[in-house]
Amino acid sequence: MKKHIAFFIEYLKSERGYSPHTIRNYESDLKQFCDFITDKKDTEGFEFEVGSINYMIIREYVGGLFNKCSRGTIARKLSALKSFFRYLELRGLCLKNPAVNISTPKLEKRIPVYLSIDEIFALLNQPKSDTELGLRDLAIMELLYSSGIRVSELVFLNVEKVDLESRLVKVLGKGGKERIIPFGRRAYTAIKDYLRNAEKIRKKKGYDLQKGPLFLNYRGERLSSRSVNRIIKKYSRDSGIMTNISPHSIRHTFATHLLDSGADLRSIQEFLGHVSLSTTQKYTHVSIDRLMEVYDKSHPRS
């Protein structure tokens, strides 16, 4: 099974274009299932081959997760199994997908964490524009808020994918799908200032000024998602924001502020790269909650 998992993970990387974050999670989830099968083999004495794993075995495994994991985590682990066995089925390594009929647990509806306009402005005012890292960090946050792209899309951006004159950025999203997103004047200025300042280190590393990774760390290498997360948390603390935010919170903030300003859900879906409109509809809950809060505070008969 470990051999098949390794081939499947390589398939997700090379052919399906899954994000590094999703690939790490799927690999961890499948190894956990592999450990479950190994333990079952040792305790019950059965010889398990990939093709002999059936619905009952997977249901037993998923059932045991309910005391250990959240429903969201269980749903992801089940999704990893369904994708893995679909891959094996297509390659004739099992007769049918044994996980296909196992129901995904109903997920709790969570309101996305987002910042108010005052909070996002305070966050964007934190980077120091007289330092190299400050210019880079401002460009990162302005682009995140201005375009709503995922952090995984941001760190894999190359210079040639950003059209400064047209203020458009071309990103590679989930499933290898490409989309073009506009960004604002503040982001344009921040990126332009950062690139001008970074010319020296780009030349030193041998990058073409018109190509190569857009955002670099202090060693001149491509910045990682983890580093962007640390940057956001640092400036969040510095600006006095009490909410625990991440780069994804800025994506939520982008969508919420667009919706509050009158943008339609279909447009926001296109900006965010959501396959289904139902994924985008969670932002309507944010706006309705805010509306109710204003009503309760303001209406004399509330």
Secondary structure as the mmCIF struct_conf table of DSSP 4:
data_model
#
loop_
_struct_conf.conf_type_id
_struct_conf.id
_struct_conf.beg_label_comp_id
_struct_conf.beg_label_asym_id
_struct_conf.beg_label_seq_id
_struct_conf.end_label_comp_id
_struct_conf.end_label_asym_id
_struct_conf.end_label_seq_id
HELX_RH_AL_P HELX_RH_AL_P1 LYS A 2 TYR A 11
HELX_RH_PI_P HELX_RH_PI_P1 LEU A 12 ARG A 16
HELX_RH_AL_P HELX_RH_AL_P2 PRO A 20 GLU A 44
HELX_RH_3T_P HELX_RH_3T_P1 VAL A 50 SER A 52
HELX_RH_AL_P HELX_RH_AL_P3 TYR A 55 LEU A 65
TURN_TY1_P TURN_TY1_P1 PHE A 66 LYS A 68
BEND BEND1 CYS A 69 CYS A 69
HELX_RH_AL_P HELX_RH_AL_P4 ARG A 71 LEU A 90
TURN_TY1_P TURN_TY1_P2 ARG A 91 GLY A 92
BEND BEND2 LEU A 93 LYS A 96
TURN_TY1_P TURN_TY1_P3 PRO A 98 ASN A 101
BEND BEND3 ILE A 102 ILE A 102
HELX_LH_PP_P HELX_LH_PP_P1 SER A 103 LYS A 109
HELX_LH_PP_P HELX_LH_PP_P2 ILE A 111 VAL A 113
HELX_RH_AL_P HELX_RH_AL_P5 ILE A 117 LEU A 124
TURN_TY1_P TURN_TY1_P4 ASN A 125 ASN A 125
BEND BEND4 PRO A 127 PRO A 127
TURN_TY1_P TURN_TY1_P5 SER A 129 ASP A 130
BEND BEND5 THR A 131 THR A 131
HELX_RH_AL_P HELX_RH_AL_P6 GLU A 132 SER A 147
HELX_RH_AL_P HELX_RH_AL_P7 VAL A 151 VAL A 155
TURN_TY1_P TURN_TY1_P6 PHE A 156 PHE A 156
STRN STRN1 ASN A 158 ASN A 158
HELX_RH_3T_P HELX_RH_3T_P2 VAL A 159 LYS A 161
STRN STRN2 VAL A 162 ASP A 163
TURN_TY1_P TURN_TY1_P7 LEU A 164 ARG A 167
STRN STRN3 LEU A 168 LEU A 172
HELX_RH_3T_P HELX_RH_3T_P3 LYS A 174 GLY A 176
STRN STRN4 GLU A 178 PRO A 182
HELX_RH_AL_P HELX_RH_AL_P8 ARG A 185 ASN A 197
TURN_TY1_P TURN_TY1_P8 ALA A 198 ALA A 198
HELX_RH_AL_P HELX_RH_AL_P9 GLU A 199 LYS A 204
TURN_TY1_P TURN_TY1_P9 LYS A 205 GLY A 206
TURN_TY1_P TURN_TY1_P10 LEU A 209 GLN A 210
BEND BEND6 LYS A 211 GLY A 212
STRN STRN5 PRO A 213 PRO A 213
BEND BEND7 LEU A 214 PHE A 215
STRN STRN6 LEU A 216 LEU A 216
TURN_TY1_P TURN_TY1_P11 TYR A 218 ARG A 219
BEND BEND8 GLY A 220 GLU A 221
STRN STRN7 ARG A 222 ARG A 222
HELX_LH_PP_P HELX_LH_PP_P3 LEU A 223 SER A 224
HELX_RH_AL_P HELX_RH_AL_P10 SER A 225 ASP A 238
TURN_TY1_P TURN_TY1_P12 SER A 239 GLY A 240
BEND BEND9 THR A 243 THR A 243
HELX_RH_AL_P HELX_RH_AL_P11 PRO A 247 ASP A 260
TURN_TY1_P TURN_TY1_P13 SER A 261 GLY A 262
HELX_RH_AL_P HELX_RH_AL_P12 LEU A 265 LEU A 272
TURN_TY1_P TURN_TY1_P14 GLY A 273 GLY A 273
BEND BEND10 VAL A 275 SER A 276
HELX_RH_AL_P HELX_RH_AL_P13 LEU A 277 THR A 280
TURN_TY1_P TURN_TY1_P15 GLN A 281 GLN A 281
HELX_RH_AL_P HELX_RH_AL_P14 LYS A 282 SER A 298
TURN_TY1_P TURN_TY1_P16 PRO A 300 ARG A 301
#
